[in-house]
Amino acid sequence: MKAFRGPKVWLWRWRRNPLRRRADVVEAWVVLGTCLLTVLAGVLAGLVAAGTVERGLARERATWRPTVARVAARATGKSPAHGSHASAGERVWAEVRWTAADGSAHTGRIRVEPGSRSGTPVTVWTDPRGRLVSRPTTASEAAFRSTLTGLLVGASTAAVPCVAGLAVRSRLEHRRMEAWDTEWARLGPQWGRMV
């Protein structure tokens, strides 16, 4: 295959050469444009996505507040041994009540330790409207999540121009092969003639 293609010469499609075809120049520009667009689109999309996720998580950390809620009715199940705490998988759902910063009363369901009595205080996280939310991410968790999101979005976005460029290049290669077949059909029979 190496003998058929010849030696590798950088930027040969842009150099003056009597054997260079218009299709070679077009393919060179397609490859260059595809590479630049792939890198540019991937980096920009990744940075925008990471920044958006980071700002959203920072806004959550700034506005979500811990609130003390009270269990409304005794939770089902047996309470754990004295001094030990139930793991997340052993917790049960129970209704709790809390008062928001504006003074309005709210109720909701959260997971508590089995056997929690009515009036037991539990910490819940609420948004500015007093609705239940999950615990906000820490700064390190937010950085990891935004970086991972940026990488995934960047790679996905970069795949679009890369695949499009490969499809265009494949089509150009197909057309070039058809042109060679046409030329060979025209000139090939002349090779067998004896003068």
C-alpha positions as CSV (number, residue, x, y, z in Angstrom):
1,M,0.0,0.0,0.0
2,K,2.9,2.4,0.8
3,A,4.4,1.8,-2.6
4,F,1.1,2.6,-4.3
5,R,0.5,5.8,-2.4
6,G,4.1,7.1,-2.5
7,P,6.1,8.9,0.2
8,K,4.3,11.1,2.7
9,V,4.8,14.8,1.9
10,W,3.3,17.4,4.2
11,L,0.9,20.0,2.6
12,W,1.3,18.5,-0.9
13,R,-2.2,19.4,-1.8
14,W,-1.3,23.1,-1.5
15,R,2.0,23.0,-3.4
16,R,2.3,23.6,-7.1
17,N,2.3,20.3,-8.9
18,P,1.1,19.4,-12.4
19,L,-0.5,16.2,-11.0
20,R,-2.5,18.1,-8.4
21,R,-6.2,18.0,-9.2
22,R,-9.0,20.4,-8.1
23,A,-10.5,17.5,-6.1
24,D,-7.2,17.3,-4.1
25,V,-7.4,21.0,-3.2
26,V,-11.0,20.8,-2.2
27,E,-10.3,17.7,0.0
28,A,-7.4,19.6,1.6
29,W,-9.7,22.5,2.5
30,V,-12.4,20.1,3.7
31,V,-10.0,18.3,6.0
32,L,-8.5,21.6,7.4
33,G,-12.0,23.1,7.9
34,T,-13.2,19.9,9.6
35,C,-10.3,19.8,12.0
36,L,-10.6,23.5,12.9
37,L,-14.4,23.3,13.3
38,T,-14.2,20.1,15.3
39,V,-11.7,21.5,17.8
40,L,-13.4,24.9,18.0
41,A,-16.9,23.6,18.4
42,G,-15.9,21.0,21.0
43,V,-13.9,23.4,23.1
44,L,-16.5,26.2,23.0
45,A,-19.5,23.9,23.7
46,G,-17.6,22.2,26.5
47,L,-16.6,25.5,28.1
48,V,-20.2,26.9,27.8
49,A,-21.7,23.7,29.2
50,A,-19.3,23.5,32.1
51,G,-19.8,27.2,33.0
52,T,-23.6,26.9,32.9
53,V,-23.5,23.9,35.2
54,E,-21.1,25.5,37.5
55,R,-23.2,28.7,37.8
56,G,-26.4,26.7,38.3
57,L,-24.8,24.7,41.1
58,A,-23.3,27.8,42.7
59,R,-26.7,29.5,42.6
60,E,-28.2,26.4,44.4
61,R,-25.5,26.5,47.1
62,A,-26.1,30.2,47.6
63,T,-29.9,30.0,47.8
64,W,-30.8,26.6,49.3
65,R,-30.8,26.7,53.1
66,P,-31.0,24.0,55.8
67,T,-34.2,24.1,57.8
68,V,-35.2,22.2,60.9
69,A,-38.4,20.2,60.3
70,R,-40.4,18.0,62.7
71,V,-41.7,14.5,62.0
72,A,-45.5,14.7,61.8
73,A,-46.3,11.1,62.8
74,R,-44.4,8.2,64.1
75,A,-42.3,6.6,61.4
76,T,-42.8,2.9,60.7
77,G,-40.3,0.3,61.6
78,K,-38.1,-0.4,64.6
79,S,-35.7,2.3,65.8
80,P,-32.0,1.4,65.5
81,A,-30.0,0.4,68.5
82,H,-29.2,3.2,70.9
83,G,-26.3,5.4,69.6
84,S,-26.3,4.0,66.1
85,H,-27.8,5.5,63.0
86,A,-29.7,3.9,60.2
87,S,-28.0,3.8,56.8
88,A,-29.6,5.4,53.8
89,G,-31.0,2.1,52.6
90,E,-32.6,1.4,56.1
91,R,-34.4,4.7,56.3
92,V,-38.2,5.0,55.8
93,W,-40.5,7.7,54.3
94,A,-42.2,9.9,56.7
95,E,-44.2,13.2,56.6
96,V,-42.5,16.2,58.1
97,R,-43.6,19.8,58.8
98,W,-41.5,23.0,58.7
99,T,-41.9,26.7,58.6
100,A,-40.3,28.7,55.7
101,A,-38.4,31.9,56.1
102,D,-41.5,33.9,55.1
103,G,-43.5,32.2,58.0
104,S,-45.6,29.9,55.8
105,A,-46.1,26.3,57.0
106,H,-45.1,23.5,54.7
107,T,-45.3,19.7,54.7
108,G,-43.4,17.1,52.7
109,R,-42.1,13.5,52.7
110,I,-38.5,12.7,53.4
111,R,-36.6,9.6,54.5
112,V,-36.0,9.4,58.3
113,E,-34.7,6.7,60.7
114,P,-37.2,3.9,61.3
115,G,-39.3,4.4,64.4
116,S,-38.7,8.2,64.6
117,R,-41.3,9.7,67.0
118,S,-43.7,12.5,66.2
119,G,-41.9,15.8,66.8
120,T,-38.4,14.5,66.2
121,P,-36.3,17.2,64.6
122,V,-34.7,16.5,61.2
123,T,-32.7,18.7,58.9
124,V,-34.2,19.4,55.4
125,W,-33.0,21.6,52.6
126,T,-35.4,24.2,51.2
127,D,-35.3,26.6,48.3
128,P,-36.2,30.3,48.7
129,R,-39.9,29.5,48.3
130,G,-39.8,27.0,51.1
131,R,-40.1,23.9,48.9
132,L,-38.1,20.7,49.7
133,V,-34.9,20.2,47.7
134,S,-32.0,17.9,47.9
135,R,-28.8,18.8,49.7
136,P,-26.8,21.2,47.4
137,T,-23.5,19.9,45.9
138,T,-20.3,20.9,47.5
139,A,-17.8,23.1,45.6
140,S,-15.6,20.1,44.8
141,E,-18.7,18.0,43.7
142,A,-19.8,20.9,41.5
143,A,-16.4,21.3,39.9
144,F,-16.3,17.5,39.1
145,R,-19.9,17.6,37.8
146,S,-19.3,20.7,35.6
147,T,-16.0,19.3,34.3
148,L,-17.5,16.0,33.4
149,T,-20.5,17.7,31.7
150,G,-18.2,20.0,29.8
151,L,-16.1,17.0,28.5
152,L,-19.2,15.1,27.5
153,V,-20.9,18.0,25.8
154,G,-17.6,19.1,24.1
155,A,-16.9,15.6,22.8
156,S,-20.5,15.1,21.6
157,T,-20.5,18.5,19.8
158,A,-17.1,17.9,18.3
159,A,-18.4,14.6,16.8
160,V,-20.9,16.4,14.6
161,P,-18.5,18.4,12.4
162,C,-16.0,15.5,12.5
163,V,-18.5,13.0,11.2
164,A,-19.8,15.5,8.6
165,G,-16.3,16.1,7.4
166,L,-15.6,12.4,7.1
167,A,-18.8,12.0,5.1
168,V,-17.8,14.8,2.7
169,R,-14.3,13.4,2.4
170,S,-15.7,10.0,1.7
171,R,-17.9,11.4,-1.0
172,L,-15.0,13.3,-2.6
173,E,-12.9,10.1,-2.5
174,H,-15.8,8.2,-4.2
175,R,-16.0,10.8,-6.9
176,R,-12.3,10.7,-7.5
177,M,-12.3,7.0,-7.9
178,E,-15.2,7.3,-10.4
179,A,-13.1,9.8,-12.4
180,W,-10.1,7.5,-12.4
181,D,-12.4,4.6,-13.6
182,T,-13.6,6.8,-16.4
183,E,-10.0,7.8,-17.4
184,W,-8.9,4.2,-17.2
185,A,-11.7,3.1,-19.4
186,R,-10.6,5.7,-21.9
187,L,-6.8,5.1,-21.7
188,G,-6.5,1.5,-20.5
189,P,-7.1,-0.1,-23.9
190,Q,-4.2,1.9,-25.4
191,W,-1.7,0.2,-23.2
192,G,-2.2,-3.2,-24.8
193,R,-1.5,-2.0,-28.3
194,M,1.8,-2.7,-30.0
195,V,3.1,0.0,-32.2
